[in-house]
Amino acid sequence: MAGLNDMELARASARHPMPRASRSLSAYDHLAAMVFAQLTARESLRGIEACLRGRPAAAYRMGIRGRVTRTNLAYANEHRSWRVFADVAAVLMRRAQRLYADVPLELGLEADLFALDATVIELSLALCPWARWQKAQASVKLNVMLDVRTDVPAFASLDEGSRHEVATLDEIPVYPGSYYVIDRGYLDFARLHRLHTAGAFFVTRLKTNTRYYVAESRPVDKTTGLRCDQTIRLNSRKGRTSYPAVLRRISYVDPDTQKTLVFLTNQFDLPALLIAQIYRRRWAIELFFRWIKQHLRLRGFFSTSPNGVRVQIWTALCAYLLVAIAKQQMHLAPSLYQILQIVSASSFEQIPLAELLMDFDTSKGHIDIHNQLEFNYS
């Protein structure tokens, strides 16, 4: 929790106060308990209570000063607004971006590369009827704009499963000169024109039913997989109104799958093959979604209320960001997965994180560990 300033959490809590303040479980205690549950894979509120009450000294070192009981946690999940933890996640995203600012840019680009996508988090329709998505399914949708070079989110939002992800283009921050890699599900020309007029570049895939005409065609090297590099204009009345400027259409055959991909972009200066490589990096956000679903608790929920489900998802994102911040601050070499596994097994140990992650070879020679018990048989 060292990656979060107490005052930042206090300000977020003051912006979204509870109807009746909980005296025995502060916002910090609530966040710390939920992050602990994420990092140690607790399966119930009773399990969180048993672990933290069984090691009160360790809970105190974590900064927890209140009474972490099943009743207090259930009340806080129900009544403390999820917006508190959404604001905390936004603070952690900005901090992580500053810490990772020195990481080299992707593919030799001169600006940041972001991947935007959404993932569906499935819920039980019987327990969460408020989240009905389809006839027999319930879900919420997590939208993330991922900084591809750092694997750290730069923006996130949580919506009902029935809301179309294309509306997220109205909410994301737009940085002039940056690149946005998006799936063709986000193909909305009016919203893409907003990115264009703001000075940002986008790379997406063209839908087969899009009407356009070719204004110019450039030669390509077909041995690289490229098939065409064209300048096009939209041909329909709605298309011309939504996006009056020219676009670049690139056809490319993937050498691994032999699948033909047609890209659409407003970037005319980069080589056509580099545009294809930029779109390939969109896979980073799919790996991010797979990682958080496999290693954080996003399949079983401690609450079935709309607020409680959102609290758990936002605190899971906070846990990921705290681990990413600690990795960069301490210059840790292991991957996020390795750090998470070691922290989950040593959460109650009073050992610095850097020391926990040191690679000791105990099979050779003598290792000088200052707090290691030794026996002198002489």
N, C-alpha and C positions, 0 to 999 in steps of 0.2 A: 504493500500500500504506500510505499515511499514515493511512488510516482505521482501521487495526488496530494495537493495541498488541502489542509483541513478547511481553510477559509473559502476555497472554491466550492467545496461541497456545502458549506454553510450558506453561501450565497444562493446556490441552486435550490437548497431546501427552503430558504426564505422566499424565493420567487414562487414556489408551489407549496404553500403550507398545508398541513393535514387539517381536516375538519376539527379533530380533537387531538392535540399534540400528545405523543407518547412519551411519558417521562422516563420510562425504564429502558427504552430502546431508541437511541438517537439515530439520525440519518447515517452517521458514520458507522455506528454499530450494525445497522441494517445492511449497508453496503459491504462491510467487512465480512459479515456472516454469509451473505450471498456469494461473494467472490470466493470465500473459503469453500463453500459448497461446490462451486464450479471447478476449482483447482483440485479438490480431493474426491470428486465424483460422489458426493453424498446423494442418497436417493430419497430422502424425506426430511421434513422439518424435525421430526423426532431424532433422526440421525445427526443433524446439525447440532441440536441441543445436547445430545449425549456426548458428542466429541468435544465441544467447547466447554461444557460444564465439567467434563471429566478432567480437563487440563486448564484450570483457571489461570495459572501463571502464564501459560502460552497465550491464552486469549488476551490477557492483560498486555503482553508484549506486542500483540497485534494492534493494540490501541482500543480494544473493546472495553468499555467501562460500564455498560448496561447489563441487564439480565436477558441473555439470549435464551428464551424459552419458546416452545412450540406455539404457545398462545400469542406471545408478543410478535413473533415472526409472521404468523398468520394474519394478525391484525394489521401489521405494517404493510404486508403484501397487498392487503385489501384496500387500505386507506391512504398510504403514502403514494403520491402521484408518481407514475412511471416517468413523467417529464423531468423529475429530479435527476434520475439516472441517465436519461437521454442527454441532459445538459452536461452531466459529468463526462459522459462518453465523448461529447463534442470537445470538451476541454482537453481530454486525453489525446484525441486525434490531433489537435493543434500542437500539443506538446511533442507528440511522436514525430510529426512532420518537421518540427524544428530540429529535433535530435538527429533525424535521418537526412538532413539537408545536404550533407557532404557525400552521400552515397552517389556513385557515378550514374549518369542518366542512361536510359535504355537505348540500345541500338544506335548510339552516337547522335541521338537527337539533341536539339538545343533547348528543349523544354520538357516539362513533365509529361508522362504518359499515364492516363487513367483508364481503367476498365469499369464499365457500368453494367450491372446486371441485378437480377432479383432472384431470390430463392423462396420456395414455399415451405413453411414449417407446419407440418400436419398436426392437427389436434383431433381429439375425440368428439364427434358430433353429439354423442349422448351427454358428455360432460360439459361441452362448450357449444351449446346451440347458438349462441350469439355470433359465432365465427363461421356460420354456414357459408360455404363457398360454392359447391355444386349440390346436386340433389342429395347425395349421401356422403359428402365430405365437408370437413371444417378445417380451416387453416388461417394463418396470418402470413403476410409477405414481408420479407426483409429485403430492402433495397440498399445496395452498397456501391459506392464509388471508390474503387481500390487504387492506391498508388502502386503501379506495377513494379517499380524498382525496389520498393521496400516491403511489399505485401502488407501494408498498413492502410486501413480505411481512411479516406479523407472526408467522407460524408456517409451517413447512414440514416435511414428512415424506416418506420414500421407501419404497415397499412393492413387493412382488411384483405383477405385473400381474393375478393371479388374485384378489387380496384386494379385497373390495368397499369402495368409498370411504365407505360409511356408517359404518364402524368408526372413521373419522377423528374423528367427533363425540365419541368418548370421549377424544381426545387434545388437542383444541384448548383453548387458554386461554379462560376465560369471564370477561368483564368486565361487572359489573352495569350495566345501563342502556344498553349498547351494542346495535347492530343487526347481525344476522347474516343475510345474503342467501344462500340456498342453493337449488340445483336440486332438483327433486322426486325425483332419485335418492337424496337424503339423507333422504327421508321415513320416519323411524322415530320413532313417537310416544313410546316410552320415552326415547329419547335427546333428543328435543325437549323433553320434560317436564323433563329435567335442566337445559336452558338456561332454561326458564321458572322453575323453583324457585330458580335462581341469580340471578334478577333481570334476565336478558338478554331481548332481543326477537328474534324470528326472522321472516323473510318467505320463504315458499317457495310452490310450486305444489301444488295438491291433485290426487291421482290420481283417475281416473274410477271406480275400483272401491272407493273409501273409503265406508264406510257411516256415515251420520250423520243427524241430524234437526235441523230448524231450530227454535231456541228463540225467536228474535226477528229481525225484519226492519226495516231502517231505509230511509227514502226516499233516492233518489239522483238526481242530475242526469244524465239519459241523454245530453244533448248533449255531455258530456265524455268519453263512451265507457264510463262505468260502467253496469252492468246490475243489480247487486244488492249490498247490504251487509248481511250476516247474522251473527247469533250462532248457533253450532251446537255440538252435543255429539256425540261419537262414539257410534255405536249398537251396535257389536259388543261382545262380552264382552271380547275382547282389547284393543280400543280403549279401552273404559271403564277397564280396569285400567291400561293403559299411560299414558293421558292423561285423568285424571278431570276436569280443569278445562274451562271453555268455550273455544272458539276463534272466530276471526273469519274469515268466508268472504266474499271480494270477487270479483265477476265483472266483467271489463273487456275491452272490444274494442279491440285495438290499431289506431289510426287509419292506420298505415302499411301493415300487412299484412292488416287486417280479420280477424285471428285472435282468437278468444275465449280469454282467459287467466283461470284461476281461482286466486286467491291465498289462502293460508292464513297467518294470523299470530296472535300472542298480544298484539298491540298494538291497544288499543281507543280510544286517545285521539287519534291522528292522523287527519286526513281520509282518506277512502278513496282519493282520487286521489293523495295523497302516498304511500300504500302502493304503488300501481302504479309511481310514479316511483322509489321505492326499489328495487323489483325490477328496473327497467330498468337501474340502475347495476351489476347483476351482470355486464353485458357487459364491464366493466373487466377482470375476471380472464381472460376469453377473449382480450382484446387482450394482456394480459400474457403468457399462454402463447404466443401467436403471435409476440410480440416476441422472447422468449428462444430460441424454436426457429429463428427466422430469423437472428438476429444473434449467437448464441453457438453454440459447437460441441456440439450435442446430437444430431447425426445420424450422425457418424462417431466411433468411440471408439478410444482409444489402447490399451485393454486389453479382453479378453473375459472376464475373471474377474468374479465378483460384486463383489468389493471394488474393483477397478479401475474398473468402470462407475459405481459409487456415488461414488467419489472424483471422477471427472470431472463428474458432475452437481452435486455439492455445491460444487465449486470454480467451476463456472459460475454458481451462485447467489451465491457470494461475490464474483465479478467484478461481477455486476449490482449488488450492494449497495455495493461500494466505489465504483462510479461514481455511484450515487445519493447516497452520503454526500459525495463530493467536490463534486457539484453543489450541495448545500445548504450545505456549509461555505464554499464560495467564492462563493456567490450567483450562480451561472452561469445565464445566460438560455437558452442553447441546450438543446434536448431531449436526452434520454439517447441517442437514436439519433445525433444530431449529435456529441455528445461522444465516443461510442464510435468513430465513423468517423474523427474527427480524432486520437484517441489511437492507433488502430491504424496510422495513417499516420505518426505522429511518436513512436512509442514509444521510439526511441533518441535523440531530441533532448533536449538539456539546456536546456529552455525551460519556464518555469512554465506550468501548465495554463491559468491565467487569461489569459496572454499568447497562448497558442496559439489561444484561442477569441475573441480580439478581432477585431472586424470592421474591417479596414483597406481603405479605398478608395484604391488606388494610381493611379487615373486622374486625380486632381485634386490639384493643389498639392503641397506638400512635407510629408511625414510624418516626424516626429522619432522614429525608433526607435533607442534608444541602442546596440544591438548590430548595427546594419545597416551593412554596408560601403558607403562612398561614394567616388566618384572626383572629384577636384578637377582640372579641365582648365585652370584659369587659370594 
